[in-house]
Amino acid sequence: MATYGKFAMTVSPIKVSAETKELIRVAAALLNCGQSELVGRAVGEYTQRHADELRAGIAGASAALALGDNAAIAYLGGEEVETLNRVTGDQPSG
C-alpha cells in the first residue's frame, strides 16, 4: 500500500484510451514522477477546480434522494421524475 498525501492507497488499474495512456506516460517522464502520482495529482487539481460543480451534483443527488426512489432513479437516468412516474404508473406523493 502506498501513501499519497495523508491518504493510504491501494493500487488498482484504471481504463483509459491508448492516447491518454501515452500522454500520461510522457508527462510523467517529463515531470520525473510515476504515472499513478501524475494521475493522482491531475485528479486532485481537477476536483479542486470543479469543486462548485461537484457540490452542485451532490446537492442535486441529495435532493433527489430526499424525494424518494423514483426521483433518485430519474436523477440517475437523466429523466424527469414525472416521466418515470408516468411509465411506472406511480402517483407522486403529497
ChimeraX commands (.cxc) that place a marker at each C-alpha (Angstrom):
marker #1 position 0.00,0.00,0.00 radius 0.5
marker #1 position 1.37,3.40,-0.99 radius 0.5
marker #1 position 0.57,6.77,0.54 radius 0.5
marker #1 position -0.45,9.92,-1.28 radius 0.5
marker #1 position -0.54,12.96,0.94 radius 0.5
marker #1 position -2.27,11.85,4.11 radius 0.5
marker #1 position -4.20,9.00,2.45 radius 0.5
marker #1 position -3.12,5.37,2.17 radius 0.5
marker #1 position -3.74,3.95,-1.27 radius 0.5
marker #1 position -4.26,0.55,-2.71 radius 0.5
marker #1 position -3.23,0.13,-6.31 radius 0.5
marker #1 position -5.86,-0.70,-8.91 radius 0.5
marker #1 position -5.82,-0.21,-12.67 radius 0.5
marker #1 position -7.99,2.31,-14.48 radius 0.5
marker #1 position -9.07,2.04,-18.10 radius 0.5
marker #1 position -8.02,4.87,-20.38 radius 0.5
marker #1 position -7.60,5.15,-24.13 radius 0.5
marker #1 position -4.23,4.36,-25.69 radius 0.5
marker #1 position -3.80,8.07,-26.49 radius 0.5
marker #1 position -4.43,9.08,-22.87 radius 0.5
marker #1 position -2.08,6.36,-21.61 radius 0.5
marker #1 position 0.67,7.72,-23.86 radius 0.5
marker #1 position 0.06,11.28,-22.61 radius 0.5
marker #1 position 0.29,10.06,-19.03 radius 0.5
marker #1 position 3.49,8.14,-19.77 radius 0.5
marker #1 position 5.20,11.08,-21.47 radius 0.5
marker #1 position 4.06,13.69,-18.93 radius 0.5
marker #1 position 5.15,11.52,-16.01 radius 0.5
marker #1 position 8.58,11.01,-17.60 radius 0.5
marker #1 position 8.98,14.74,-18.24 radius 0.5
marker #1 position 7.89,15.59,-14.69 radius 0.5
marker #1 position 10.08,12.83,-13.24 radius 0.5
marker #1 position 7.25,11.18,-11.34 radius 0.5
marker #1 position 5.32,7.95,-11.51 radius 0.5
marker #1 position 2.25,7.60,-13.70 radius 0.5
marker #1 position -0.01,6.94,-10.72 radius 0.5
marker #1 position 1.36,10.03,-8.96 radius 0.5
marker #1 position 0.67,12.13,-12.07 radius 0.5
marker #1 position -2.90,10.83,-12.35 radius 0.5
marker #1 position -3.46,11.42,-8.64 radius 0.5
marker #1 position -2.21,14.98,-8.88 radius 0.5
marker #1 position -4.29,15.62,-12.00 radius 0.5
marker #1 position -7.47,14.32,-10.38 radius 0.5
marker #1 position -6.73,16.39,-7.28 radius 0.5
marker #1 position -6.31,19.56,-9.34 radius 0.5
marker #1 position -9.40,18.79,-11.42 radius 0.5
marker #1 position -11.63,18.23,-8.40 radius 0.5
marker #1 position -10.36,21.45,-6.79 radius 0.5
marker #1 position -11.05,23.46,-9.96 radius 0.5
marker #1 position -14.51,21.92,-10.35 radius 0.5
marker #1 position -15.48,21.92,-6.67 radius 0.5
marker #1 position -18.56,24.09,-7.26 radius 0.5
marker #1 position -19.84,21.69,-9.94 radius 0.5
marker #1 position -19.18,18.70,-7.69 radius 0.5
marker #1 position -21.04,20.36,-4.80 radius 0.5
marker #1 position -23.97,21.13,-7.13 radius 0.5
marker #1 position -24.05,17.49,-8.23 radius 0.5
marker #1 position -24.05,16.32,-4.63 radius 0.5
marker #1 position -26.85,18.76,-3.78 radius 0.5
marker #1 position -28.90,17.55,-6.76 radius 0.5
marker #1 position -28.40,13.92,-5.83 radius 0.5
marker #1 position -29.29,14.63,-2.19 radius 0.5
marker #1 position -32.46,16.44,-3.23 radius 0.5
marker #1 position -33.46,13.54,-5.49 radius 0.5
marker #1 position -32.82,11.02,-2.71 radius 0.5
marker #1 position -34.98,13.06,-0.34 radius 0.5
marker #1 position -37.87,12.91,-2.82 radius 0.5
marker #1 position -37.95,9.12,-2.92 radius 0.5
marker #1 position -36.94,6.19,-5.08 radius 0.5
marker #1 position -38.48,7.35,-8.36 radius 0.5
marker #1 position -36.86,10.77,-8.07 radius 0.5
marker #1 position -33.49,9.17,-7.33 radius 0.5
marker #1 position -33.81,6.77,-10.28 radius 0.5
marker #1 position -34.94,9.60,-12.57 radius 0.5
marker #1 position -31.98,11.72,-11.47 radius 0.5
marker #1 position -29.52,8.92,-12.21 radius 0.5
marker #1 position -31.13,8.30,-15.59 radius 0.5
marker #1 position -31.26,11.96,-16.56 radius 0.5
marker #1 position -35.05,11.91,-16.81 radius 0.5
marker #1 position -37.81,13.94,-15.24 radius 0.5
marker #1 position -39.45,12.21,-12.28 radius 0.5
marker #1 position -42.85,12.85,-13.89 radius 0.5
marker #1 position -41.78,10.75,-16.88 radius 0.5
marker #1 position -40.75,7.89,-14.63 radius 0.5
marker #1 position -43.97,8.15,-12.64 radius 0.5
marker #1 position -45.97,8.03,-15.89 radius 0.5
marker #1 position -44.06,4.95,-17.12 radius 0.5
marker #1 position -44.33,3.09,-13.81 radius 0.5
marker #1 position -47.91,4.18,-13.10 radius 0.5
marker #1 position -46.87,5.66,-9.77 radius 0.5
marker #1 position -48.61,8.71,-8.42 radius 0.5
marker #1 position -46.45,11.41,-6.81 radius 0.5
marker #1 position -46.86,11.59,-3.06 radius 0.5
marker #1 position -48.06,14.79,-1.48 radius 0.5
marker link #1:1,2 radius 0.2
marker link #1:2,3 radius 0.2
marker link #1:3,4 radius 0.2
marker link #1:4,5 radius 0.2
marker link #1:5,6 radius 0.2
marker link #1:6,7 radius 0.2
marker link #1:7,8 radius 0.2
marker link #1:8,9 radius 0.2
marker link #1:9,10 radius 0.2
marker link #1:10,11 radius 0.2
marker link #1:11,12 radius 0.2
marker link #1:12,13 radius 0.2
marker link #1:13,14 radius 0.2
marker link #1:14,15 radius 0.2
marker link #1:15,16 radius 0.2
marker link #1:16,17 radius 0.2
marker link #1:17,18 radius 0.2
marker link #1:18,19 radius 0.2
marker link #1:19,20 radius 0.2
marker link #1:20,21 radius 0.2
marker link #1:21,22 radius 0.2
marker link #1:22,23 radius 0.2
marker link #1:23,24 radius 0.2
marker link #1:24,25 radius 0.2
marker link #1:25,26 radius 0.2
marker link #1:26,27 radius 0.2
marker link #1:27,28 radius 0.2
marker link #1:28,29 radius 0.2
marker link #1:29,30 radius 0.2
marker link #1:30,31 radius 0.2
marker link #1:31,32 radius 0.2
marker link #1:32,33 radius 0.2
marker link #1:33,34 radius 0.2
marker link #1:34,35 radius 0.2
marker link #1:35,36 radius 0.2
marker link #1:36,37 radius 0.2
marker link #1:37,38 radius 0.2
marker link #1:38,39 radius 0.2
marker link #1:39,40 radius 0.2
marker link #1:40,41 radius 0.2
marker link #1:41,42 radius 0.2
marker link #1:42,43 radius 0.2
marker link #1:43,44 radius 0.2
marker link #1:44,45 radius 0.2
marker link #1:45,46 radius 0.2
marker link #1:46,47 radius 0.2
marker link #1:47,48 radius 0.2
marker link #1:48,49 radius 0.2
marker link #1:49,50 radius 0.2
marker link #1:50,51 radius 0.2
marker link #1:51,52 radius 0.2
marker link #1:52,53 radius 0.2
marker link #1:53,54 radius 0.2
marker link #1:54,55 radius 0.2
marker link #1:55,56 radius 0.2
marker link #1:56,57 radius 0.2
marker link #1:57,58 radius 0.2
marker link #1:58,59 radius 0.2
marker link #1:59,60 radius 0.2
marker link #1:60,61 radius 0.2
marker link #1:61,62 radius 0.2
marker link #1:62,63 radius 0.2
marker link #1:63,64 radius 0.2
marker link #1:64,65 radius 0.2
marker link #1:65,66 radius 0.2
marker link #1:66,67 radius 0.2
marker link #1:67,68 radius 0.2
marker link #1:68,69 radius 0.2
marker link #1:69,70 radius 0.2
marker link #1:70,71 radius 0.2
marker link #1:71,72 radius 0.2
marker link #1:72,73 radius 0.2
marker link #1:73,74 radius 0.2
marker link #1:74,75 radius 0.2
marker link #1:75,76 radius 0.2
marker link #1:76,77 radius 0.2
marker link #1:77,78 radius 0.2
marker link #1:78,79 radius 0.2
marker link #1:79,80 radius 0.2
marker link #1:80,81 radius 0.2
marker link #1:81,82 radius 0.2
marker link #1:82,83 radius 0.2
marker link #1:83,84 radius 0.2
marker link #1:84,85 radius 0.2
marker link #1:85,86 radius 0.2
marker link #1:86,87 radius 0.2
marker link #1:87,88 radius 0.2
marker link #1:88,89 radius 0.2
marker link #1:89,90 radius 0.2
marker link #1:90,91 radius 0.2
marker link #1:91,92 radius 0.2
marker link #1:92,93 radius 0.2
marker link #1:93,94 radius 0.2
view
